[in-house]
Amino acid sequence: MGNKIDLNSVPVVTGSRYPAPFDVPCAARSRQRLGDAAGLTDFGVNLLRLPPGVWSSQRHWHTAEDEFLYVLEGEVVLVTDAGEQILNAGDCAGFKAGAPDGHQLQNRSQREAVLLEVGSRKAADDEVDYPDIDLRFLKGRGGFSHKDGKPYPKR
């Protein structure tokens, strides 16, 4: 039998590591890293909370990591290359590694949205592209850079 995770003991991480000004729309998002709390190493699981007006991320896609999300409470707008879709509690979406379709969630409602995020952990092989802005995340946790390769200052 597995070990029950005490949510009250899992740290809440608020904000993002994006360089300014890209961090602003995500400044109030919060995550609890449930996969870390369970000692998982092959995939991560996060409990994500998005207050009204907050984004999950800048629109992005991963070269080597799959992503999956499930809406537990509230409503979010999924923004992809194909446009916008409303996701409500009980809805889910997935994003295949290497598919260059930038995605993000925006909470445009008046109440908090709560989601589960699941993703593979392949940091050594993964790069992240942000198609709408001058931003990339480099392999091996190499940090953020401009599209021309010039690094952003470390935070």
LINWOHU-V400672 format. One record per run of one state. SS is the DSSP state (H for helix, E for strand, C for the rest). FROM is the first residue (numbers start at 1). LEN is the number of residues. If there is no record, write none. Layout:
# LINWOHU-V400672
SS:FROM:LEN
SS:FROM:LEN
This chain:
# LINWOHU-V400672
C:1:6
H:7:3
C:10:2
E:12:3
C:15:9
H:24:3
C:27:3
E:30:4
H:34:4
C:38:5
E:43:8
C:51:4
E:55:1
C:56:4
E:60:3
C:63:4
E:67:7
C:74:1
E:75:6
C:81:2
E:83:6
C:89:3
E:92:4
C:96:7
E:103:4
C:107:6
E:113:8
C:121:7
E:128:3
C:131:4
E:135:4
C:139:4
E:143:3
C:146:5
E:151:1
C:152:4
